[in-house]
Amino acid sequence: MRADEARLGGLLEGQRQYVVPYFQRSYSWTRPQWATLNEDIAELFDSDSHHPHFLGSVVLLAESGAAASGHSILLIDGQQRLVTLCIFLAALRDLDPAAELAQRLGVSLTLGPDAEPRVLCTYQDRAAFAAIVSGAHELVPGAMTDAYHLFLASLKERGTDRAQAERFAGILLTRLSFVAITLDAEDNPYRIFESLNAKGMPLTQGDLLRNYFFMRLPPAEHEHWHRTVWTPMQGLLGPRLDDFMRDFLAKDGEPVRADEVYQAWRKRLGPLSEEGVRELLRQLSEWSADYDRVLHPSREPDPAVRRRMERLTTWSSTLLHPFHPFLLRLRADFARGKLDGAGCSPRRPPWTKAGCSSSSTPNRPPHPMLPPLLRTACVGLDRAGPRTRSFAQAWRSTPFTWAATPTIARSSSRRWRRAIPTG
């Protein structure tokens, strides 16, 4: 790889187009980041200093000769800053569209007679960014458009005239400095993205997982899986996506700490083939709908199941260690016909080791809370329930050992054994 100093104007000249890869998250800056950048630019404008202002690094990957010939360049890191600066330049251009500066900035922001954006964002941001940099009359609602309006309003409040606009443009294009790191063809962009973001953790576990999933699939498939699986899943669960990725593992009896979700998924994905990764993405898409019903029981169409899920979810949310992984499996089993809908009663005894799902590994001891929770769910949270000697005997004799610690397991076992009558 090669590292060089670069100014914003140099990055936005020629016929180079920067492509945001699908393993990156969508545009995520909000008002605090916009305000900070706006204040930094205003301070540079008001100061007498002509020193460059360092804004960090951008990491690029291009084929041999691409930078000179105008080929697409993969923007591995630096998307948020580069996109936001382009939005600021668009606001500066639109202060006076008839000015000569507006034409020059248009050349920096777009390419060719079709005004294709200089930065090709992922598809969920593409329309909004294209509308802003091309000067469209109708903008797409969202974060990018909000940033544009903030910058434009700030420039208007300052009473920016043509001479001041020229000075602002000079500051942005010639004084904002980056370290441009250009990767060689043999460098792995996914690994570098991971190294840049995993240690400081500015990204969520879900962001890093998206990178790793896509790293395991051919680049030609990235847009398909991003469009059909990851974006709908992210939109459905929002900030609870990280919880879902953890609970999806935990539902199979794999306790995972919140800060080790990424590592646990890497271990699980490691031995899988490409088709295995595709199948797992399909499963995640399907199970995310079940998890949404766990998080929002009011969306459950079956009234009886809705009442029980509401009470179980409320109960789970009050605990230090919520049992959402169990609720996820319970809801999934019901949706797939492994539980009777009318009474939510299992087709097999809930105290058997196979538990509530035929997909469970028969020899794996379930969670120590599983039998009583199934008992509670399946009898509709009545005061009645399985009060037979066989149930109590089965509960006492089954080695329910999966728990965070042996102490918790023993404590849970004693508590629930006292609560179950003997006959």
C-alpha positions as CSV (number, residue, x, y, z in Angstrom):
1,M,0.0,0.0,0.0
2,R,1.0,3.6,-0.5
3,A,0.2,6.6,1.7
4,D,0.2,10.2,0.4
5,E,-1.1,13.6,1.5
6,A,-4.1,14.7,-0.5
7,R,-6.3,17.7,-0.5
8,L,-10.0,17.5,-1.1
9,G,-9.7,19.3,-4.5
10,G,-7.2,16.7,-5.6
11,L,-9.5,13.9,-4.7
12,L,-12.4,15.5,-6.6
13,E,-10.6,16.2,-9.9
14,G,-10.3,14.2,-13.1
15,Q,-12.7,11.4,-14.1
16,R,-12.2,9.3,-10.9
17,Q,-15.4,7.9,-9.3
18,Y,-15.4,6.6,-5.8
19,V,-17.6,3.6,-5.2
20,V,-18.8,2.8,-1.6
21,P,-18.6,-1.0,-1.2
22,Y,-21.6,-2.8,0.2
23,F,-19.8,-4.1,3.2
24,Q,-19.9,-0.5,4.5
25,R,-22.8,0.9,6.5
26,S,-25.0,3.5,4.9
27,Y,-24.7,7.2,5.5
28,S,-24.9,7.6,9.3
29,W,-23.7,11.1,10.2
30,T,-26.3,13.2,12.0
31,R,-26.6,16.8,13.3
32,P,-23.8,16.6,15.9
33,Q,-21.2,15.6,13.2
34,W,-22.6,18.1,10.7
35,A,-22.5,20.9,13.2
36,T,-18.9,20.1,14.2
37,L,-17.7,20.0,10.6
38,N,-19.6,23.3,9.9
39,E,-18.0,25.0,12.9
40,D,-14.5,23.8,11.9
41,I,-14.9,25.2,8.4
42,A,-16.3,28.5,9.8
43,E,-13.2,28.8,12.1
44,L,-10.9,28.3,9.2
45,F,-12.8,31.0,7.3
46,D,-12.6,33.4,10.2
47,S,-8.9,32.8,11.0
48,D,-5.9,34.4,9.3
49,S,-4.0,31.1,9.2
50,H,-3.3,29.4,5.8
51,H,-2.2,26.1,7.3
52,P,-3.9,22.9,6.2
53,H,-6.6,21.3,8.4
54,F,-6.2,17.6,8.8
55,L,-9.4,15.5,8.5
56,G,-8.0,12.0,8.9
57,S,-7.5,9.3,6.3
58,V,-9.2,7.9,3.2
59,V,-8.5,4.3,2.1
60,L,-8.8,3.6,-1.6
61,L,-8.4,0.5,-3.8
62,A,-8.1,0.8,-7.5
63,E,-6.9,-1.4,-10.3
64,S,-3.5,-0.7,-11.8
65,G,-3.7,2.7,-13.6
66,A,-7.3,3.4,-12.5
67,A,-6.5,6.6,-10.8
68,A,-5.0,8.0,-14.0
69,S,-7.5,6.5,-16.5
70,G,-10.7,7.3,-14.7
71,H,-11.8,3.9,-13.5
72,S,-13.9,3.3,-10.4
73,I,-12.0,3.5,-7.1
74,L,-13.3,1.5,-4.1
75,L,-13.7,3.8,-1.1
76,I,-12.8,1.4,1.7
77,D,-12.8,4.0,4.5
78,G,-13.7,7.7,4.7
79,Q,-17.1,7.6,3.1
80,Q,-18.8,9.7,5.8
81,R,-16.4,12.6,5.6
82,L,-16.1,12.6,1.8
83,V,-19.8,12.4,1.2
84,T,-20.5,15.2,3.8
85,L,-17.9,17.5,2.3
86,C,-19.5,17.0,-1.1
87,I,-22.9,17.9,0.4
88,F,-21.3,21.1,1.8
89,L,-19.9,22.0,-1.6
90,A,-23.3,21.4,-3.1
91,A,-24.8,23.9,-0.6
92,L,-22.1,26.4,-1.5
93,R,-22.8,26.0,-5.2
94,D,-26.5,26.5,-4.7
95,L,-26.1,29.9,-2.9
96,D,-25.7,31.4,-6.4
97,P,-26.3,28.9,-9.1
98,A,-25.6,31.5,-11.8
99,A,-22.1,32.2,-10.6
100,E,-19.0,30.9,-12.3
101,L,-18.1,29.1,-9.0
102,A,-21.2,27.0,-9.3
103,Q,-20.1,25.6,-12.6
104,R,-16.6,24.8,-11.2
105,L,-18.1,23.0,-8.2
106,G,-20.4,21.1,-10.5
107,V,-17.3,19.7,-12.2
108,S,-15.9,18.6,-8.9
109,L,-19.2,17.0,-7.7
110,T,-20.3,15.2,-10.9
111,L,-18.9,13.4,-13.9
112,G,-19.7,13.6,-17.6
113,P,-22.8,15.1,-19.4
114,D,-25.1,12.9,-17.4
115,A,-23.9,14.5,-14.1
116,E,-23.2,11.1,-12.5
117,P,-22.2,11.6,-8.8
118,R,-18.5,11.7,-8.0
119,V,-19.2,9.3,-5.1
120,L,-21.4,6.3,-5.9
121,C,-23.0,5.5,-2.6
122,T,-24.7,2.2,-1.7
123,Y,-28.1,2.0,-3.3
124,Q,-30.2,3.1,-0.3
125,D,-28.3,6.5,-0.3
126,R,-27.7,6.7,-4.0
127,A,-30.8,8.6,-5.0
128,A,-30.6,11.2,-2.2
129,F,-26.9,12.0,-2.9
130,A,-27.4,12.1,-6.6
131,A,-30.2,14.6,-6.2
132,I,-28.1,16.9,-4.1
133,V,-24.9,16.9,-6.1
134,S,-26.7,17.2,-9.5
135,G,-28.8,20.2,-8.3
136,A,-32.2,18.6,-8.6
137,H,-35.2,20.7,-7.7
138,E,-36.7,17.9,-5.6
139,L,-34.6,16.3,-3.0
140,V,-35.0,13.0,-1.3
141,P,-36.0,13.2,2.4
142,G,-33.4,11.8,4.7
143,A,-30.2,12.5,6.6
144,M,-28.2,13.7,3.5
145,T,-30.9,16.2,2.6
146,D,-31.0,17.4,6.3
147,A,-27.3,18.0,6.2
148,Y,-27.6,19.9,2.9
149,H,-30.3,22.2,4.4
150,L,-28.2,22.8,7.6
151,F,-25.1,23.8,5.6
152,L,-27.1,26.0,3.2
153,A,-28.9,27.8,6.1
154,S,-25.6,28.4,7.9
155,L,-24.1,29.9,4.8
156,K,-27.1,32.2,4.3
157,E,-27.1,33.3,7.9
158,R,-23.5,34.5,7.5
159,G,-24.7,36.6,4.5
160,T,-22.2,34.8,2.2
161,D,-21.6,36.8,-1.0
162,R,-19.8,35.7,-4.1
163,A,-16.4,36.7,-2.8
164,Q,-16.9,34.9,0.4
165,A,-18.2,31.8,-1.4
166,E,-15.0,31.7,-3.4
167,R,-13.0,31.9,-0.2
168,F,-15.1,29.1,1.4
169,A,-14.5,27.0,-1.8
170,G,-10.8,27.6,-1.6
171,I,-10.7,26.5,2.0
172,L,-12.5,23.3,1.3
173,L,-10.7,22.3,-1.8
174,T,-7.1,23.4,-0.9
175,R,-6.8,23.4,2.9
176,L,-8.7,20.3,4.0
177,S,-6.0,17.6,4.1
178,F,-6.2,13.8,4.2
179,V,-3.8,10.9,4.2
180,A,-4.8,9.0,1.1
181,I,-3.9,5.3,1.6
182,T,-4.0,3.5,-1.7
183,L,-4.1,-0.3,-1.5
184,D,-2.3,-2.7,-3.9
185,A,-4.3,-5.2,-5.9
186,E,-3.2,-8.0,-3.6
187,D,-4.4,-6.3,-0.4
188,N,-7.6,-7.6,1.1
189,P,-10.1,-4.6,1.5
190,Y,-12.3,-6.5,3.9
191,R,-9.5,-7.3,6.3
192,I,-8.3,-3.7,6.2
193,F,-11.8,-2.3,6.8
194,E,-12.0,-4.7,9.8
195,S,-8.6,-3.6,11.1
196,L,-9.5,0.1,10.8
197,N,-12.8,-0.3,12.7
198,A,-12.7,-3.3,15.0
199,K,-10.2,-2.2,17.6
200,G,-11.6,1.3,18.3
201,M,-15.2,0.0,17.8
202,P,-16.7,3.1,16.2
203,L,-18.9,0.6,14.3
204,T,-21.5,-1.7,15.7
205,Q,-21.2,-5.5,15.8
206,G,-23.8,-5.6,13.0
207,D,-21.6,-3.3,10.8
208,L,-18.6,-5.6,11.3
209,L,-20.8,-8.7,10.7
210,R,-22.1,-7.3,7.4
211,N,-18.5,-6.8,6.3
212,Y,-17.6,-10.3,7.2
213,F,-20.7,-11.9,5.6
214,F,-20.0,-10.1,2.3
215,M,-16.3,-10.9,2.5
216,R,-17.4,-14.6,2.3
217,L,-19.4,-14.0,-0.9
218,P,-18.4,-13.0,-4.5
219,P,-18.6,-9.2,-5.0
220,A,-21.1,-9.7,-7.8
221,E,-23.6,-10.9,-5.3
222,H,-23.1,-8.1,-2.8
223,E,-25.9,-5.8,-4.0
224,H,-28.4,-8.7,-4.2
225,W,-27.9,-9.8,-0.6
226,H,-27.6,-6.2,0.6
227,R,-30.9,-5.3,-1.1
228,T,-32.9,-8.5,-0.4
229,V,-31.6,-9.5,3.1
230,W,-29.4,-7.0,5.0
231,T,-31.2,-3.8,4.4
232,P,-34.7,-5.1,5.1
233,M,-33.4,-6.8,8.2
234,Q,-31.7,-3.6,9.4
235,G,-34.8,-1.6,8.6
236,L,-37.0,-4.0,10.5
237,L,-34.9,-4.3,13.7
238,G,-33.0,-1.0,13.6
239,P,-30.7,-0.7,16.6
240,R,-31.8,-4.1,17.9
241,L,-30.0,-5.9,15.0
242,D,-27.0,-6.5,17.3
243,D,-29.2,-8.1,19.9
244,F,-30.8,-10.3,17.2
245,M,-27.4,-11.5,16.0
246,R,-26.5,-12.4,19.5
247,D,-29.8,-14.1,20.4
248,F,-29.8,-16.0,17.1
249,L,-26.7,-17.7,18.3
250,A,-27.9,-18.1,21.9
251,K,-31.2,-19.8,20.8
252,D,-29.1,-22.9,19.9
253,G,-27.6,-23.1,23.3
254,E,-24.5,-21.0,22.6
255,P,-24.1,-18.3,25.3
256,V,-22.4,-15.3,23.8
257,R,-21.2,-12.1,25.6
258,A,-22.4,-8.9,24.0
259,D,-18.9,-7.8,23.2
260,E,-18.0,-11.1,21.6
261,V,-20.8,-11.4,19.0
262,Y,-18.6,-10.6,16.1
263,Q,-15.9,-13.2,17.1
264,A,-18.6,-15.8,17.7
265,W,-20.1,-15.3,14.2
266,R,-16.6,-15.5,12.6
267,K,-16.2,-18.9,14.3
268,R,-19.5,-20.1,13.1
269,L,-19.0,-18.8,9.5
270,G,-15.4,-20.0,9.3
271,P,-16.1,-23.6,8.1
272,L,-19.0,-22.8,5.8
273,S,-18.9,-22.8,2.1
274,E,-20.3,-19.9,0.0
275,E,-23.6,-21.8,-0.3
276,G,-23.6,-22.3,3.5
277,V,-23.2,-18.5,4.0
278,R,-26.1,-17.9,1.6
279,E,-28.3,-20.3,3.4
280,L,-27.5,-18.7,6.7
281,L,-28.4,-15.3,5.3
282,R,-31.8,-16.7,4.2
283,Q,-32.3,-18.0,7.8
284,L,-31.4,-14.7,9.3
285,S,-33.9,-13.0,7.0
286,E,-36.6,-15.4,8.1
287,W,-35.8,-15.4,11.8
288,S,-35.6,-11.6,11.9
289,A,-39.3,-11.5,11.4
290,D,-39.8,-13.7,14.4
291,Y,-37.5,-11.6,16.5
292,D,-39.5,-8.5,15.5
293,R,-42.6,-10.2,17.0
294,V,-40.7,-10.9,20.2
295,L,-39.7,-7.2,20.4
296,H,-43.2,-6.0,19.4
297,P,-45.8,-8.6,20.5
298,S,-48.6,-6.2,19.5
299,R,-47.8,-7.0,15.9
300,E,-48.6,-10.7,16.5
301,P,-51.9,-11.5,14.5
302,D,-53.0,-14.4,16.7
303,P,-54.7,-12.8,19.8
304,A,-54.0,-15.7,22.1
305,V,-50.3,-15.9,21.2
306,R,-50.1,-12.1,21.3
307,R,-51.4,-12.0,24.9
308,R,-48.9,-14.6,26.0
309,M,-46.0,-13.1,24.2
310,E,-46.7,-9.7,25.6
311,R,-46.6,-11.1,29.2
312,L,-43.4,-13.2,28.5
313,T,-41.7,-10.3,26.8
314,T,-42.5,-7.9,29.6
315,W,-41.2,-10.4,32.1
316,S,-38.1,-11.0,30.1
317,S,-37.4,-7.3,29.9
318,T,-37.3,-7.0,33.7
319,L,-34.6,-9.5,34.2
320,L,-30.9,-9.0,34.4
321,H,-30.4,-11.7,31.8
322,P,-33.5,-11.6,29.5
323,F,-34.6,-14.9,27.9
324,H,-35.2,-13.4,24.5
325,P,-33.3,-16.3,22.8
326,F,-35.9,-18.7,24.2
327,L,-38.8,-16.5,23.1
328,L,-37.2,-16.3,19.6
329,R,-37.2,-20.0,19.3
330,L,-40.7,-20.3,20.8
331,R,-42.1,-17.8,18.3
332,A,-40.2,-19.5,15.4
333,D,-41.5,-22.9,16.3
334,F,-45.1,-21.6,16.5
335,A,-44.7,-19.9,13.1
336,R,-43.4,-23.1,11.6
337,G,-46.1,-25.4,13.0
338,K,-44.0,-27.1,15.6
339,L,-46.3,-25.7,18.3
340,D,-50.1,-25.9,18.3
341,G,-51.5,-22.5,17.7
342,A,-54.6,-22.6,19.7
343,G,-53.1,-23.4,23.0
344,C,-49.4,-22.9,22.1
345,S,-48.9,-26.4,23.4
346,P,-45.9,-28.3,22.2
347,R,-46.3,-31.5,20.2
348,R,-43.7,-33.1,22.4
349,P,-43.4,-32.8,26.2
350,P,-41.7,-29.6,27.1
351,W,-39.4,-31.3,29.6
352,T,-37.8,-33.6,27.0
353,K,-34.3,-32.7,26.0
354,A,-35.4,-32.0,22.4
355,G,-37.5,-29.3,24.0
356,C,-39.6,-27.0,21.8
357,S,-38.0,-27.6,18.4
358,S,-37.3,-30.6,16.2
359,S,-34.2,-28.7,15.0
360,S,-32.6,-28.8,18.4
361,T,-29.8,-31.2,19.0
362,P,-31.4,-34.0,21.1
363,N,-28.2,-34.6,23.2
364,R,-27.7,-30.9,24.0
365,P,-29.0,-30.0,27.5
366,P,-31.3,-27.0,27.1
367,H,-31.2,-23.7,29.0
368,P,-32.1,-24.3,32.7
369,M,-35.0,-21.9,32.4
370,L,-36.4,-23.7,29.3
371,P,-38.9,-26.2,30.9
372,P,-40.5,-23.7,33.3
373,L,-40.7,-21.1,30.6
374,L,-42.3,-23.5,28.2
375,R,-44.6,-24.6,31.0
376,T,-45.6,-21.0,31.5
377,A,-46.1,-20.2,27.8
378,C,-47.9,-23.4,26.9
379,V,-50.6,-23.2,29.7
380,G,-51.3,-19.6,28.9
381,L,-49.8,-18.3,32.2
382,D,-52.7,-19.8,34.1
383,R,-52.3,-20.7,37.7
384,A,-53.0,-24.2,36.6
385,G,-50.4,-26.2,34.9
386,P,-48.6,-29.6,34.7
387,R,-48.9,-30.5,38.4
388,T,-48.3,-34.2,37.9
389,R,-45.7,-36.3,39.8
390,S,-44.2,-37.2,36.4
391,F,-43.5,-33.6,35.5
392,A,-41.9,-32.8,38.8
393,Q,-39.8,-36.0,38.6
394,A,-38.7,-35.2,35.1
395,W,-37.8,-31.7,36.1
396,R,-35.7,-32.8,39.0
397,S,-33.9,-35.6,37.1
398,T,-33.1,-33.7,33.8
399,P,-29.6,-32.3,33.8
400,F,-30.3,-28.7,32.7
401,T,-26.7,-27.5,32.8
402,W,-26.5,-24.7,30.1
403,A,-26.2,-21.4,31.9
404,A,-23.8,-18.5,32.3
405,T,-22.2,-20.1,35.4
406,P,-22.8,-23.3,37.5
407,T,-23.9,-21.1,40.4
408,I,-26.6,-19.5,38.3
409,A,-27.7,-22.9,37.1
410,R,-27.9,-24.3,40.6
411,S,-29.7,-21.2,41.9
412,S,-32.3,-21.3,39.0
413,S,-32.8,-25.1,39.5
414,R,-33.5,-24.7,43.3
415,R,-35.8,-21.8,42.8
416,W,-37.9,-23.6,40.2
417,R,-37.9,-26.9,41.9
418,R,-39.4,-25.3,45.0
419,A,-42.1,-23.7,42.8
420,I,-43.2,-27.1,41.2
421,P,-45.5,-29.3,43.3
422,T,-44.6,-32.9,43.9
423,G,-47.8,-34.6,43.0
